């Protein structure tokens, strides 16, 4: 792989949910649908900011895990971002998952000491998270991961296919979060959201990753359900999300496409349809896009 390309590794034990994460991001996974186990490695290529990249989905069966470790030059070279997925509902396999991560990490880190690591505590489903052992398990697991990754950047995310925004955020922040423009755009969006009863807003580049976002720190259950229904409706139709306005379960979802510096991006936001919700005017949106365009032109973001 050329140095200008980006390699993202998605690793974990079998049935951790790696493939469902990728398919959810690609809007091809149907909730409660069955997914065949990944055989060896499946690669998804993409172009972002005129740069080529690929996501490697590593099958988690034991024979594949052994093969990766025995042939690191073939499977574990040139990784810039290492995402490790652990099923937080399967406590019986925590020790095995930690052991596997430690083996993978040391191989990857030896070649690339600057590798960025993200741990996805997956299947932290909203209806299970609050009243269960899961929060305590996650806290204990975090300490174990931190002990292994002492000298590298590491971040932790709670993810669930029943909260698609959590998946988008967990994949975007490790890759683009260090870009100065990400925080700048996020602050702009946060201020805009506060002034317009908006519960979620993001700038999505090439329909792939966020270049800035804002969501209420503790999302309302009604919003999570509405966003899931919206996402599921689109994926069931096997359509790309088209610009426009969509109303579902008391929320309006708005998607507007724009282009700057040959980058395609879209503004996504959602707000309740109650009478007291202050909807942004066309002029306010025009001004917002002007600011976003200005910041993208100023910082001209890149992947690596």
N, C-alpha and C positions, 0 to 999 in steps of 0.2 A: 504493500500500500504506500502511495506517495506521501511525503511528509505533509503536503498541503491538505490531505484528506483527514477526516475525523472518524475515529473508531470508538463506538460506544458499546460496552459489553453489559449484557443483562444476564446475571448469573444467579443460581439458586438451586435448591434441591428440586426433584420432580414434584409436580403438583403444587408448587409455591404460588403459581399464578403469573409467571413471566409472560407467556404467550398471550394470555387474556389482557395483560397490560398493553402490549403492542397493538393488539387488535382493537382494543377500546380506543386507543389514541387514533387509530385508523378508521374508527367507526364501522368495523366489520364484525364485532363480537355481539352476539345476542345474549342478553341476560338469561341465565339458566341453560344456555346452550352448552353442548359438549364439545370439547376441544381435544383432538388427538395429541398424545405426548409428542414433544419436539424430538426429532431424530437428529442426533449430533448437533449441528449448528444451522440455524436458519438466519439469513441475512436480509435486512430491509434497507435499501439504499434511498437516499434523499438528497436534495439540493437546497441549501439555505445560505442566503447572502452570497450567492454565486459560487459557493463552495460545496464540494461533494462530501458526503459522509455516509456512514452505514451503522445500523444497529445490529449487533450480533446477539441472537437469542440462543443461549447455550442450553441444550437439553440436560435435564438434571438426573437422569438415571445413572446408576453407579458405574456402568460400563463406559458411559460417556465422560463422567467426571474423571475416571482414571485415565482415559485417553487424553483429555486436555492436559493433565498434569504430566503425563509421560511424553507429550509432544508440545511443549510450550512454544517453540518457535513457530509452529503451524497454527496454533489456536490462541495463544495468549500474548502475542507480540503487538506492539504499537497501539496499546489501549490507552486512550487519554482519559476516559471516564468509565469508572467501574461502578455499576449499579448492582447491588446485591439484594435479592428479594427473599424475604422470610415470611412464612405463613404463621401469623401470630395466633391462629386458632389451633395449631397443632403443636402443643407444648411437648409432646413425646419426642419430637425431633429437633428440639432447640439445640441440644448438644452436638448432634450431627451437623446441623447447619453452621454452627459457630466453627467447628473443626474444618469444614469445607471452605468456609470463607477465609480462614487463616491460611490455609494452603494456597488458595488462589491469590490472595492478596500478596503474599511474600514473593510469589513468582512474578506477578505483574509489577510490583513495586521495585523489584531488583532491576528490571529493564527500564522502568520509567518512575524514578523517585518522586516525580511531580504529579503522579496520577491522582485524580480527584475521585473520592469515594462517596457514594450515597447509599444509605441503607433504607430500603423500603419495607416498613412494617406493614405487610400486605394482609388483606382480608380483615382490616380493622373496621368492619362494617358499622355504620352509624347506630343501628339498632342493638348491637352487641357491646359496643365500646363502653358505654357509661356504667352499666351494671354487670361487671364481670371482672375476672382476674386479669384481663388483657392490659389495662394501664400499668399495673405493677410489673407484669411480665416484660413489657416494653422498656420500662425504666431499668430493670435488671439487665436486659439484653444490651441496652445502650452502653452501659458500663463495660460490658465484655467486649463489645466492638471497639470502643474507645481505647481499651487496653491494648488491643492488637494493633490498631492504627494510631501510633503515638506521634509520628512526625509528618503526617499528611493531613490535608483538609478532608474532613468527614462531616456529613450532614445526615439528618434523620427525618423521615417523612412517614406519616400515617396515611395509608392509601386503601382504596376500596373501589371495586368496579361499580358499586352502588353510589359512588360520589365521583363521577368522572373528572370533575375539576381538580380533585386531589391528585389524580394521576398526571394531568397536564402540568400542574404546578411542580410536582416532584421530579419530573423529567426536565422541565425548563430551567429551574433555579440553578442546579449544579452546572449546567452548560452555559447559560446566558446570564446568570445572576451576578457574575463578577464584572460584567460589562457596565461601565459608568452609566450608560444610557438606560439600563434596566431600572435602576433605582430612581433615576430622574423621572422617567415615564410613569413609574409606579406612584410616585408622589403626586404627579399631575393628575393621574386617574383617581387617586384617593380623595383629593380636594374636590374634583368634579363629582365624584360619587356622593360625598357628604352633602353637597348642595342640591342633589336631585333624587334623594331617597333610593339610590342605586345600591343594591346589595352585592353585586358582582360586576366587575368590568375588567377587560383585558385587551391588550393589543397582541394579536396572534399573527406571526410571520409565516408566510407560505403554508398556512393551515397546519402547522407542525408544532411550533414552540411559542411560548409567551415571551414577548419583549417588554413586559411590564404588566402588572395586574394589581387588583385590589379586591379583597373579599372580606366580609365581616369576620372578625377573629373567631367568633362562635356562630357559624351559619345556622339560620333557623331551619328546623326540620322541614317546614313547609317548602322552603327554597330548595333544599337538597332533593326532596321528592319531585318538585316541579322540574328541576334541572335534569334529573334522571329520566323523567318521562319525556322531556324534550329531546334529550340525547337518544333515548331508545326509539322514539318515533322516527327520527332521522335515520338511525342505523337500520331499523326494520325495513325502511323503504330503499335501503342501500343507495342513498343519495348523498352527494356532497351538500354541506349546509349552504344554502343560497342566501344572498342578502335579502333582508326584509324583516318583518315583524311577526312574531309568533306568540300567541297567548295560550298559556297552559296553567291550570290550577291556581289562578289568582296572580300570575306573573306574566309580564311581557318581556320576551327575549328579542333583542334587536341586534342585527348583524349588518355592518356597513363595510364595504371593501374600499381600499385606497391603494395608491402606488406612489412610491417615492424612491429615487435613485435606482429604479428598476426592481425595487423590492415590493413584492405584493404583501399587503397586510390587511387585516380586518379588525375592526373594533367590535367587540362583543360586550353587551351589557344587559343586565336584567334588573327590573324593578317591579314592585307590587303594583297592581292595577287599581288600588284603592283611590278614592276621590282626592285624598289629601296628598297623594304622591306627586311631586313636582317633576313633570316630564321635561327633559331638555328641549329647547327650541332648535329649529334648524340653524339659526344664527349662532347659538351657543355651541352646537356640534361643529359648525364651520370653523369657529375659533379654536376649538379643541384640536381639530385635525391640523390646523395651521401650526399649532405649537408642537404636536407630535412630529410632523414633517420636518420642522426646523431642528428638532433634537436628533432625529435620525440622520439628517444631512450633516449636522455638526459632528456627530460621533462616528458615523459610518461604521456600524458594528461588524465584527467578523467572528467566526467561530473559534479559531485558534491563532 
